[in-house]
């Protein structure tokens, strides 16, 4: 079992100069992105034009597969889930309209695998557990997984931040975000708790995020 870690992230601003929405998502480049798999918005935080603002986010490295419930392009919850580690595989089955993930067993090295054995096309999500929550926070959404097919994920916790008001939390991002990321961090490489300051250059309108 891999060593589990927690990352406490604090984002802050002071007299930003313009109201802004900060959106966090795990959309690192991977095979099939926006074709077979889609990032899910993790956090959205609003920062005001003047005065101090702060938002917190906590990531835990315990990964999990889930059977998501999707309404209007948003993952509102999960029907069931299973914790999984890198190098493990689980099977999704269905009986009497009840879905079940099998206990994880050894799988392909370096990946997480979920095999659809329900007899029908399914959607599957991979995400991470948060302390106190029964179901995981979704990070990647896989659609139209055929019966007998498997989801193979190489999830790395590379988090990106964007200034955009186009998305809400838990929204499935169906295509590339049309604004560049202002911040990219591999959470595994950070210390347990970090603080980041959002700033805006009034001359160019460009946003930056630096560690405080």
N, C-alpha and C positions, 0 to 999 in steps of 0.2 A: 504494500500500500504506500502510495506517495505521501510525502510529508505535507500536511495541510497547513495553510497559512491564511491570515486575515489581513486585509488592507483597509485602513480607515483613511478616507480622503476628505479633506475639507477644501472647499472652493469659496473664495471671498473676493469682494470688490469694495472700493471706497471712492465715491464721487466718480463713477464710471463715465459720466457725460452723456450717456444715451441708454435707454432701457434695452436690455438684451436677454435672450433666452439661450441658455447653455444646454446643449443636448449631448448625452453620453451614450455611446454604443460600442459594441465589439464588432467592428466591420473590417478587420484585417483581411488582406487579400488571401483568397483560397480558391481552389478549383470549384467551379460550379456556382460561385457566388452570384446572386440575382437570377439564377437559372433553376437550381435545385435547392439551394439554401439561401435564406434571407436573414439579415441581422434584425434584431429586435431592440427597440429603444429601451435603455435601462433607466435613465434618469433625465428629467427635464427640470431645470432650475431657472427662475427668473431673477434678474439683478436690476435694481432700479437705477435711475439716472443720477441721483445724488444721495449721499449718505452711505453708510456701511451695509453690506449684505453678505450673508453667509449661507452655504448649503453643504450638507454632509452626505457621504455615500460610503457604504461598507461592502467590500467584496470578500467572500470566503471561497477558497479554492476547491471545496467539495463539489464535484460536478454531479449532474443527474440528468437522466432522460425523463421526458414526461409526455403524456398524451394531452395535447393542449386543447382548450376550448376557445374558439376564435369567433368573435362577433364584430362585424364591420371593420375587418382588417386589424383588430386588436386582440391580443391574447389576454382574455379576461381571467382565466384560471386554468387549472389542469385537473383532469379526471383522476389520474394516478401518476405515480412517478417511481423511479428507483435510483438510488445513489450508485454512481459508477466511477471507477478510476481508470486512468490511462492504461491500455493493454487488456481491457475487459470487454465482454460481450454480454448482451441481454436479449431475450426474445419477447416480443409483444404478442400476446394471444388474446382471444375474445371468446367468452362463453356466456350465453344468456344476457347479452348486451353489457357484460361487465368486462372491462379491459384489465390485463394483468401483465406486468413485466416480470420475467423470471429473475431469480437471484443471479447476479453477475458471475460469469465464469471466465477463464482465461481466453483471450482473443488475440487479435493481431497486435504486435508490438507497436507502441507509439500512437495508437488510435483508440477511440471509443466506438463501439458498434452496437446498433440496435437492429434486430432482424424482425421484419413484419411477418408474423405467422398467423394473421387474423382471418385470412381468406378474402380480404377486401383491401382497397386502397386506403391508406391512412396518412395522417399528418403527425409528425413527431418533432419535438423540440428538445434541445439540449440547453441546459442552464446551470445555475449554481445555487446551492442551498444558503440560506441566510438564517442565522441563529434565531430560533423561536418560530420559524415558519415551517409549516407542514409540507408545502409545495415549493419547488425551486423558482427562482427568478429566471425567466427565459432569456437566452442570449442569441441563439440561432434557431430558425424555424425551417423545417424540411417539409415540403409539400408533395403530395401525390406519390407517396412511397408505395410501390406495388407489392402485392402479396408475394412473399418469398424473397423480396429485395431487402437490402440492408442500408441503413444510414451509417456511414463511416465518417467520423468527425475527428479532425486534428485541432482541437480547440486550444488556443493559447490566449491568455488573458491580456491581449493588447487592446487597451482602451483608447478611444479617440473622442475628442470633444469638438463640437461644432457650434457656431453661433447661427441658429436658425429657429424660426417659430413655426416651421412646417409640420412638426411632429409632436405627438403626445406620448407619455410613458406607456410601454407595452405595445406600441404600434409596430407592425411588421413593415420593414423598409423594403419596398418592392424594386427599387432601382437606385443607382448610384446617387449619393447626395450631391446637390448642385453647388455646394459651397465647400471650399477646402477646409480640412481639419486645422484647428489652431493649436492642437496639442495631441501628442501620441505618446503613450507610456506602456511598457510591459510591466504589469502590476507585480509580477514575480520578482522584478529587479528593484522594486521600491522597498523602503523600510516600512514597518508596520503602520505608522501614522505619518502622513505628510499633509502640508498645507500649500495651496496654490492660489496665487493672486491673479485675477482677471483684470486686464487693463486695456484701455482703448486710446490710440493715438488720435488726438482731435484733428490733426492736419491731414491724415490719410484715411481715418476711419478704420484702421486695421486693429484687430484684437490680438492680444498676446496673453499667454499664461506662463507665469514663472513661479518657481518654488520659493516659498517665503521662509 
